[in-house]
Amino acid sequence: MRMLVAALCSLALGGLFFVALCCLAAPLFWGFELATHFSLYWLLAAIVLTMVLFAVRRPRAGAGALALVVFFGWGVLPYMKLAPEIGVESEQGTEKASVLLLNLLHSNDRYDDVETFLREADADIVVLQEFKGNWASALRAFVASYPHQQIQVRNNAFGLAVLSRFPLSDERWHPREDSPLPFLSATVDVAAQPLRLVAIHPPPPTGQSRARMRNDYIRRAAELAGGEGARMVVGDLNCTPWSPHFRRLLRDAGLRDVARGRGLEPTWYPTSLPLGIPIDHVLVSDEIGVANRELGSDLGSDHRPVRVEISF
């Protein structure tokens, strides 16, 4: 029995090493990058495998599995609650705002539940994605309660609505206003303090062409969100914090992920898998403090809402 367990563990160890190689080669091929998104689960598998290998007295293989724990844990650990929270309570300003992100799921029909949640969340800035015609009709009264708004309704999964209690200026739709996959850059005037906002929903990397388009959108978001002053990127980016393209966005735009140190909670649960991954993000510049980040409950979408309280 021990021999069988050891043999199965050896196969699992080889598989995890292959996954680790794919993660290292993620910048080279979109298929390799898909492996990075499940880094939390690879870490959990490596931990279990390490314990089993040492239990069946395979110390060399156990050391190899332990190396994988370190490899996957390097990216996952900063998101655990045991890591110190960053950017909590900014000392650089007293202006405060709440931001809510929700991918509605264009086929979702729980209109009343969503509207009730949105009204109770009472956010100052609301970013709604997959804003299709059915949602535009169902949420007409809620949308009208915000004096400042930029909306592009689409009959695909890429409609976008940005609602704000604060004035918006310098609003621009990218790549162009009539694009089938539009995203918005704008300045939000929070009590005369400018906040640069990029609200974006690139396509999922389900093939080479779509992965290339997603990466192009992310690069453009980094350009628009770069520079000086308070800046923020909000959206379903269709990538996790372990993607090299996500890390490049943070580096090039000078942003940080507000989820770091606050617990690794999945925001998207694909219908075909029981495992969720974090792909809905709020990224902020160093001028912005984060007092709180929380996820909402199931509202019929495959995404959970993200609500963040900021100050600057």
Contacts in CASP RR format, 6 or more apart in sequence:
PFRMAT RR
TARGET T0000
AUTHOR 0000-0000-0000
METHOD contacts of the structure
MODEL  1
MRMLVAALCSLALGGLFFVALCCLAAPLFWGFELATHFSLYWLLAAIVLT
MVLFAVRRPRAGAGALALVVFFGWGVLPYMKLAPEIGVESEQGTEKASVL
LLNLLHSNDRYDDVETFLREADADIVVLQEFKGNWASALRAFVASYPHQQ
IQVRNNAFGLAVLSRFPLSDERWHPREDSPLPFLSATVDVAAQPLRLVAI
HPPPPTGQSRARMRNDYIRRAAELAGGEGARMVVGDLNCTPWSPHFRRLL
RDAGLRDVARGRGLEPTWYPTSLPLGIPIDHVLVSDEIGVANRELGSDLG
SDHRPVRVEISF
2 56 0 8 1.000
5 52 0 8 1.000
5 56 0 8 1.000
6 53 0 8 1.000
6 56 0 8 1.000
6 58 0 8 1.000
6 61 0 8 1.000
9 49 0 8 1.000
9 52 0 8 1.000
9 53 0 8 1.000
9 56 0 8 1.000
9 58 0 8 1.000
9 61 0 8 1.000
10 58 0 8 1.000
10 61 0 8 1.000
12 45 0 8 1.000
12 49 0 8 1.000
13 49 0 8 1.000
13 53 0 8 1.000
13 61 0 8 1.000
13 62 0 8 1.000
13 64 0 8 1.000
13 65 0 8 1.000
13 68 0 8 1.000
16 42 0 8 1.000
16 45 0 8 1.000
16 46 0 8 1.000
16 49 0 8 1.000
16 65 0 8 1.000
16 68 0 8 1.000
17 68 0 8 1.000
19 35 0 8 1.000
19 42 0 8 1.000
20 42 0 8 1.000
20 68 0 8 1.000
20 71 0 8 1.000
20 72 0 8 1.000
22 31 0 8 1.000
22 32 0 8 1.000
22 35 0 8 1.000
22 36 0 8 1.000
23 32 0 8 1.000
23 35 0 8 1.000
23 36 0 8 1.000
23 39 0 8 1.000
23 242 0 8 1.000
25 32 0 8 1.000
26 32 0 8 1.000
26 33 0 8 1.000
26 35 0 8 1.000
26 36 0 8 1.000
26 243 0 8 1.000
26 244 0 8 1.000
27 33 0 8 1.000
27 244 0 8 1.000
30 205 0 8 1.000
30 207 0 8 1.000
30 208 0 8 1.000
30 211 0 8 1.000
30 212 0 8 1.000
31 205 0 8 1.000
31 207 0 8 1.000
31 211 0 8 1.000
33 205 0 8 1.000
33 211 0 8 1.000
33 239 0 8 1.000
33 243 0 8 1.000
33 244 0 8 1.000
33 245 0 8 1.000
34 205 0 8 1.000
35 42 0 8 1.000
36 240 0 8 1.000
36 242 0 8 1.000
36 243 0 8 1.000
36 244 0 8 1.000
37 239 0 8 1.000
37 240 0 8 1.000
37 242 0 8 1.000
37 243 0 8 1.000
37 277 0 8 1.000
37 279 0 8 1.000
38 275 0 8 1.000
38 277 0 8 1.000
39 72 0 8 1.000
39 73 0 8 1.000
39 75 0 8 1.000
39 76 0 8 1.000
39 240 0 8 1.000
39 242 0 8 1.000
40 72 0 8 1.000
40 76 0 8 1.000
40 264 0 8 1.000
40 277 0 8 1.000
41 275 0 8 1.000
42 68 0 8 1.000
42 72 0 8 1.000
43 69 0 8 1.000
43 72 0 8 1.000
43 73 0 8 1.000
43 76 0 8 1.000
46 65 0 8 1.000
46 66 0 8 1.000
46 68 0 8 1.000
46 69 0 8 1.000
46 71 0 8 1.000
46 72 0 8 1.000
47 69 0 8 1.000
49 62 0 8 1.000
49 65 0 8 1.000
49 68 0 8 1.000
50 62 0 8 1.000
50 64 0 8 1.000
50 65 0 8 1.000
50 66 0 8 1.000
50 68 0 8 1.000
50 69 0 8 1.000
53 59 0 8 1.000
53 61 0 8 1.000
53 62 0 8 1.000
53 65 0 8 1.000
54 62 0 8 1.000
75 241 0 8 1.000
75 242 0 8 1.000
76 242 0 8 1.000
76 264 0 8 1.000
77 83 0 8 1.000
78 260 0 8 1.000
78 261 0 8 1.000
79 241 0 8 1.000
79 259 0 8 1.000
79 260 0 8 1.000
79 261 0 8 1.000
79 262 0 8 1.000
79 263 0 8 1.000
79 264 0 8 1.000
79 278 0 8 1.000
80 261 0 8 1.000
80 263 0 8 1.000
80 264 0 8 1.000
81 261 0 8 1.000
81 262 0 8 1.000
81 263 0 8 1.000
83 260 0 8 1.000
83 261 0 8 1.000
84 261 0 8 1.000
85 260 0 8 1.000
85 261 0 8 1.000
85 262 0 8 1.000
85 290 0 8 1.000
86 256 0 8 1.000
86 260 0 8 1.000
86 261 0 8 1.000
86 290 0 8 1.000
87 256 0 8 1.000
87 288 0 8 1.000
87 289 0 8 1.000
87 290 0 8 1.000
88 289 0 8 1.000
88 290 0 8 1.000
88 291 0 8 1.000
89 289 0 8 1.000
89 291 0 8 1.000
89 311 0 8 1.000
90 287 0 8 1.000
90 288 0 8 1.000
90 289 0 8 1.000
90 290 0 8 1.000
90 310 0 8 1.000
90 311 0 8 1.000
90 312 0 8 1.000
92 287 0 8 1.000
92 289 0 8 1.000
92 312 0 8 1.000
93 193 0 8 1.000
93 311 0 8 1.000
93 312 0 8 1.000
94 311 0 8 1.000
95 190 0 8 1.000
95 191 0 8 1.000
95 193 0 8 1.000
95 311 0 8 1.000
95 312 0 8 1.000
96 291 0 8 1.000
96 309 0 8 1.000
96 310 0 8 1.000
96 311 0 8 1.000
97 124 0 8 1.000
97 125 0 8 1.000
97 166 0 8 1.000
97 188 0 8 1.000
97 190 0 8 1.000
97 195 0 8 1.000
97 309 0 8 1.000
97 310 0 8 1.000
97 311 0 8 1.000
98 121 0 8 1.000
98 122 0 8 1.000
98 123 0 8 1.000
98 124 0 8 1.000
98 125 0 8 1.000
98 307 0 8 1.000
98 308 0 8 1.000
98 309 0 8 1.000
98 310 0 8 1.000
99 123 0 8 1.000
99 124 0 8 1.000
99 125 0 8 1.000
99 126 0 8 1.000
99 127 0 8 1.000
99 232 0 8 1.000
99 234 0 8 1.000
99 282 0 8 1.000
99 307 0 8 1.000
99 308 0 8 1.000
99 309 0 8 1.000
99 310 0 8 1.000
100 118 0 8 1.000
100 121 0 8 1.000
100 123 0 8 1.000
100 125 0 8 1.000
100 126 0 8 1.000
100 127 0 8 1.000
100 305 0 8 1.000
100 306 0 8 1.000
100 307 0 8 1.000
100 308 0 8 1.000
101 127 0 8 1.000
101 129 0 8 1.000
101 234 0 8 1.000
101 235 0 8 1.000
101 236 0 8 1.000
101 280 0 8 1.000
101 282 0 8 1.000
101 305 0 8 1.000
101 306 0 8 1.000
101 307 0 8 1.000
102 114 0 8 1.000
102 118 0 8 1.000
102 126 0 8 1.000
102 127 0 8 1.000
102 128 0 8 1.000
102 129 0 8 1.000
102 299 0 8 1.000
102 301 0 8 1.000
102 303 0 8 1.000
102 305 0 8 1.000
102 306 0 8 1.000
103 129 0 8 1.000
103 130 0 8 1.000
103 201 0 8 1.000
103 235 0 8 1.000
103 236 0 8 1.000
103 268 0 8 1.000
103 280 0 8 1.000
103 301 0 8 1.000
103 302 0 8 1.000
103 303 0 8 1.000
104 114 0 8 1.000
104 128 0 8 1.000
104 129 0 8 1.000
104 130 0 8 1.000
104 131 0 8 1.000
104 132 0 8 1.000
104 135 0 8 1.000
104 301 0 8 1.000
105 130 0 8 1.000
105 300 0 8 1.000
105 301 0 8 1.000
105 302 0 8 1.000
105 303 0 8 1.000
106 130 0 8 1.000
106 132 0 8 1.000
106 134 0 8 1.000
106 135 0 8 1.000
106 156 0 8 1.000
106 157 0 8 1.000
108 114 0 8 1.000
108 299 0 8 1.000
108 300 0 8 1.000
108 301 0 8 1.000
109 134 0 8 1.000
110 299 0 8 1.000
110 300 0 8 1.000
111 134 0 8 1.000
111 135 0 8 1.000
111 138 0 8 1.000
111 139 0 8 1.000
113 299 0 8 1.000
113 300 0 8 1.000
114 138 0 8 1.000
114 139 0 8 1.000
114 299 0 8 1.000
114 300 0 8 1.000
114 301 0 8 1.000
115 138 0 8 1.000
115 139 0 8 1.000
115 141 0 8 1.000
115 142 0 8 1.000
117 296 0 8 1.000
117 297 0 8 1.000
117 299 0 8 1.000
117 305 0 8 1.000
118 126 0 8 1.000
118 139 0 8 1.000
118 142 0 8 1.000
119 142 0 8 1.000
121 305 0 8 1.000
121 307 0 8 1.000
123 307 0 8 1.000
124 164 0 8 1.000
124 165 0 8 1.000
124 166 0 8 1.000
124 190 0 8 1.000
125 162 0 8 1.000
125 163 0 8 1.000
125 164 0 8 1.000
125 165 0 8 1.000
125 166 0 8 1.000
125 188 0 8 1.000
125 197 0 8 1.000
126 146 0 8 1.000
126 161 0 8 1.000
126 162 0 8 1.000
126 163 0 8 1.000
126 164 0 8 1.000
127 160 0 8 1.000
127 161 0 8 1.000
127 162 0 8 1.000
127 163 0 8 1.000
127 199 0 8 1.000
127 234 0 8 1.000
127 235 0 8 1.000
128 135 0 8 1.000
128 139 0 8 1.000
128 160 0 8 1.000
128 161 0 8 1.000
128 162 0 8 1.000
128 163 0 8 1.000
129 158 0 8 1.000
129 159 0 8 1.000
129 160 0 8 1.000
129 201 0 8 1.000
129 235 0 8 1.000
129 236 0 8 1.000
130 157 0 8 1.000
130 158 0 8 1.000
130 159 0 8 1.000
130 201 0 8 1.000
130 301 0 8 1.000
131 151 0 8 1.000
131 152 0 8 1.000
131 153 0 8 1.000
131 154 0 8 1.000
131 159 0 8 1.000
131 160 0 8 1.000
131 161 0 8 1.000
132 153 0 8 1.000
132 154 0 8 1.000
132 155 0 8 1.000
132 156 0 8 1.000
132 157 0 8 1.000
132 159 0 8 1.000
133 153 0 8 1.000
133 155 0 8 1.000
136 143 0 8 1.000
136 151 0 8 1.000
136 153 0 8 1.000
136 161 0 8 1.000
143 149 0 8 1.000
143 151 0 8 1.000
143 161 0 8 1.000
143 163 0 8 1.000
146 163 0 8 1.000
146 164 0 8 1.000
146 165 0 8 1.000
147 164 0 8 1.000
147 165 0 8 1.000
148 163 0 8 1.000
148 164 0 8 1.000
148 165 0 8 1.000
148 166 0 8 1.000
148 167 0 8 1.000
148 168 0 8 1.000
149 161 0 8 1.000
149 162 0 8 1.000
149 163 0 8 1.000
149 164 0 8 1.000
149 168 0 8 1.000
150 161 0 8 1.000
150 162 0 8 1.000
150 168 0 8 1.000
150 171 0 8 1.000
150 173 0 8 1.000
150 184 0 8 1.000
150 186 0 8 1.000
151 160 0 8 1.000
151 161 0 8 1.000
151 162 0 8 1.000
152 159 0 8 1.000
152 160 0 8 1.000
152 161 0 8 1.000
152 173 0 8 1.000
152 177 0 8 1.000
152 182 0 8 1.000
152 184 0 8 1.000
153 159 0 8 1.000
153 161 0 8 1.000
154 160 0 8 1.000
154 180 0 8 1.000
154 181 0 8 1.000
154 182 0 8 1.000
156 180 0 8 1.000
156 181 0 8 1.000
158 180 0 8 1.000
158 181 0 8 1.000
158 182 0 8 1.000
158 201 0 8 1.000
158 203 0 8 1.000
159 182 0 8 1.000
159 201 0 8 1.000
160 182 0 8 1.000
160 183 0 8 1.000
160 184 0 8 1.000
160 199 0 8 1.000
160 201 0 8 1.000
162 168 0 8 1.000
162 184 0 8 1.000
162 186 0 8 1.000
162 197 0 8 1.000
162 199 0 8 1.000
164 188 0 8 1.000
166 188 0 8 1.000
166 189 0 8 1.000
166 190 0 8 1.000
166 191 0 8 1.000
167 188 0 8 1.000
167 189 0 8 1.000
168 186 0 8 1.000
168 187 0 8 1.000
168 188 0 8 1.000
168 189 0 8 1.000
169 186 0 8 1.000
169 187 0 8 1.000
169 189 0 8 1.000
170 185 0 8 1.000
170 186 0 8 1.000
170 187 0 8 1.000
171 184 0 8 1.000
171 185 0 8 1.000
171 186 0 8 1.000
172 184 0 8 1.000
172 185 0 8 1.000
172 186 0 8 1.000
173 179 0 8 1.000
173 182 0 8 1.000
173 183 0 8 1.000
173 184 0 8 1.000
174 182 0 8 1.000
174 183 0 8 1.000
174 184 0 8 1.000
174 185 0 8 1.000
174 220 0 8 1.000
174 224 0 8 1.000
175 182 0 8 1.000
175 220 0 8 1.000
176 182 0 8 1.000
181 201 0 8 1.000
181 202 0 8 1.000
181 203 0 8 1.000
181 213 0 8 1.000
181 217 0 8 1.000
183 198 0 8 1.000
183 199 0 8 1.000
183 200 0 8 1.000
183 201 0 8 1.000
183 202 0 8 1.000
183 217 0 8 1.000
183 221 0 8 1.000
184 197 0 8 1.000
184 198 0 8 1.000
184 199 0 8 1.000
184 200 0 8 1.000
185 196 0 8 1.000
185 197 0 8 1.000
185 198 0 8 1.000
185 199 0 8 1.000
185 224 0 8 1.000
185 225 0 8 1.000
186 196 0 8 1.000
186 197 0 8 1.000
186 199 0 8 1.000
187 194 0 8 1.000
187 195 0 8 1.000
187 196 0 8 1.000
187 197 0 8 1.000
188 194 0 8 1.000
188 195 0 8 1.000
188 196 0 8 1.000
188 197 0 8 1.000
189 195 0 8 1.000
190 312 0 8 1.000
193 230 0 8 1.000
193 312 0 8 1.000
194 229 0 8 1.000
194 230 0 8 1.000
195 230 0 8 1.000
195 231 0 8 1.000
195 232 0 8 1.000
195 288 0 8 1.000
195 312 0 8 1.000
196 224 0 8 1.000
196 225 0 8 1.000
196 226 0 8 1.000
196 229 0 8 1.000
196 230 0 8 1.000
196 231 0 8 1.000
196 232 0 8 1.000
197 231 0 8 1.000
197 232 0 8 1.000
197 234 0 8 1.000
198 221 0 8 1.000
198 224 0 8 1.000
198 225 0 8 1.000
198 231 0 8 1.000
198 232 0 8 1.000
198 233 0 8 1.000
198 234 0 8 1.000
199 234 0 8 1.000
199 235 0 8 1.000
200 217 0 8 1.000
200 218 0 8 1.000
200 221 0 8 1.000
200 233 0 8 1.000
200 234 0 8 1.000
200 235 0 8 1.000
200 237 0 8 1.000
201 235 0 8 1.000
201 236 0 8 1.000
201 237 0 8 1.000
201 238 0 8 1.000
202 213 0 8 1.000
202 214 0 8 1.000
202 217 0 8 1.000
202 218 0 8 1.000
202 237 0 8 1.000
202 238 0 8 1.000
203 210 0 8 1.000
203 213 0 8 1.000
203 214 0 8 1.000
203 217 0 8 1.000
203 238 0 8 1.000
204 210 0 8 1.000
204 214 0 8 1.000
204 238 0 8 1.000
205 211 0 8 1.000
205 214 0 8 1.000
205 238 0 8 1.000
205 239 0 8 1.000
214 237 0 8 1.000
214 238 0 8 1.000
214 239 0 8 1.000
214 245 0 8 1.000
215 245 0 8 1.000
218 237 0 8 1.000
218 239 0 8 1.000
218 245 0 8 1.000
218 246 0 8 1.000
218 248 0 8 1.000
218 249 0 8 1.000
219 248 0 8 1.000
219 249 0 8 1.000
219 252 0 8 1.000
221 233 0 8 1.000
221 249 0 8 1.000
221 253 0 8 1.000
222 248 0 8 1.000
222 249 0 8 1.000
222 252 0 8 1.000
222 253 0 8 1.000
223 252 0 8 1.000
223 253 0 8 1.000
225 231 0 8 1.000
225 232 0 8 1.000
225 233 0 8 1.000
225 253 0 8 1.000
225 254 0 8 1.000
225 255 0 8 1.000
225 283 0 8 1.000
225 285 0 8 1.000
226 252 0 8 1.000
226 253 0 8 1.000
226 254 0 8 1.000
226 255 0 8 1.000
226 285 0 8 1.000
227 253 0 8 1.000
227 254 0 8 1.000
229 285 0 8 1.000
229 287 0 8 1.000
230 284 0 8 1.000
230 285 0 8 1.000
230 287 0 8 1.000
230 288 0 8 1.000
230 312 0 8 1.000
231 253 0 8 1.000
231 255 0 8 1.000
231 284 0 8 1.000
231 285 0 8 1.000
231 287 0 8 1.000
231 288 0 8 1.000
232 255 0 8 1.000
232 282 0 8 1.000
232 283 0 8 1.000
232 284 0 8 1.000
232 285 0 8 1.000
232 288 0 8 1.000
232 310 0 8 1.000
233 249 0 8 1.000
233 253 0 8 1.000
233 255 0 8 1.000
233 281 0 8 1.000
233 282 0 8 1.000
233 283 0 8 1.000
234 281 0 8 1.000
234 282 0 8 1.000
234 283 0 8 1.000
235 280 0 8 1.000
235 281 0 8 1.000
235 282 0 8 1.000
236 268 0 8 1.000
236 279 0 8 1.000
236 280 0 8 1.000
236 281 0 8 1.000
236 303 0 8 1.000
237 246 0 8 1.000
237 249 0 8 1.000
237 279 0 8 1.000
237 280 0 8 1.000
237 281 0 8 1.000
238 279 0 8 1.000
239 245 0 8 1.000
239 246 0 8 1.000
239 279 0 8 1.000
240 246 0 8 1.000
240 277 0 8 1.000
240 278 0 8 1.000
240 279 0 8 1.000
241 247 0 8 1.000
241 257 0 8 1.000
241 259 0 8 1.000
241 260 0 8 1.000
241 278 0 8 1.000
241 281 0 8 1.000
246 281 0 8 1.000
249 255 0 8 1.000
249 283 0 8 1.000
250 256 0 8 1.000
250 257 0 8 1.000
250 283 0 8 1.000
253 283 0 8 1.000
253 285 0 8 1.000
254 285 0 8 1.000
254 286 0 8 1.000
255 283 0 8 1.000
255 284 0 8 1.000
255 285 0 8 1.000
256 283 0 8 1.000
256 284 0 8 1.000
256 285 0 8 1.000
256 286 0 8 1.000
257 281 0 8 1.000
257 282 0 8 1.000
257 283 0 8 1.000
258 282 0 8 1.000
258 283 0 8 1.000
258 284 0 8 1.000
258 290 0 8 1.000
258 293 0 8 1.000
258 308 0 8 1.000
259 265 0 8 1.000
259 278 0 8 1.000
259 281 0 8 1.000
259 282 0 8 1.000
259 293 0 8 1.000
262 293 0 8 1.000
264 278 0 8 1.000
265 278 0 8 1.000
265 295 0 8 1.000
265 304 0 8 1.000
266 275 0 8 1.000
266 276 0 8 1.000
266 277 0 8 1.000
266 278 0 8 1.000
266 304 0 8 1.000
267 276 0 8 1.000
267 277 0 8 1.000
267 278 0 8 1.000
267 279 0 8 1.000
267 280 0 8 1.000
267 295 0 8 1.000
267 303 0 8 1.000
267 304 0 8 1.000
267 306 0 8 1.000
268 276 0 8 1.000
268 277 0 8 1.000
268 278 0 8 1.000
268 279 0 8 1.000
268 280 0 8 1.000
268 302 0 8 1.000
268 303 0 8 1.000
268 304 0 8 1.000
269 275 0 8 1.000
269 276 0 8 1.000
269 302 0 8 1.000
270 276 0 8 1.000
270 302 0 8 1.000
271 302 0 8 1.000
280 303 0 8 1.000
280 304 0 8 1.000
280 306 0 8 1.000
281 306 0 8 1.000
282 293 0 8 1.000
282 306 0 8 1.000
282 308 0 8 1.000
284 290 0 8 1.000
284 310 0 8 1.000
287 312 0 8 1.000
288 310 0 8 1.000
288 311 0 8 1.000
288 312 0 8 1.000
289 310 0 8 1.000
289 311 0 8 1.000
289 312 0 8 1.000
290 308 0 8 1.000
290 309 0 8 1.000
290 310 0 8 1.000
291 309 0 8 1.000
291 310 0 8 1.000
291 311 0 8 1.000
292 307 0 8 1.000
292 308 0 8 1.000
292 309 0 8 1.000
293 306 0 8 1.000
293 307 0 8 1.000
293 308 0 8 1.000
293 309 0 8 1.000
294 306 0 8 1.000
294 307 0 8 1.000
295 304 0 8 1.000
295 305 0 8 1.000
295 306 0 8 1.000
295 307 0 8 1.000
296 304 0 8 1.000
296 305 0 8 1.000
296 306 0 8 1.000
296 307 0 8 1.000
297 304 0 8 1.000
298 304 0 8 1.000
299 305 0 8 1.000
END
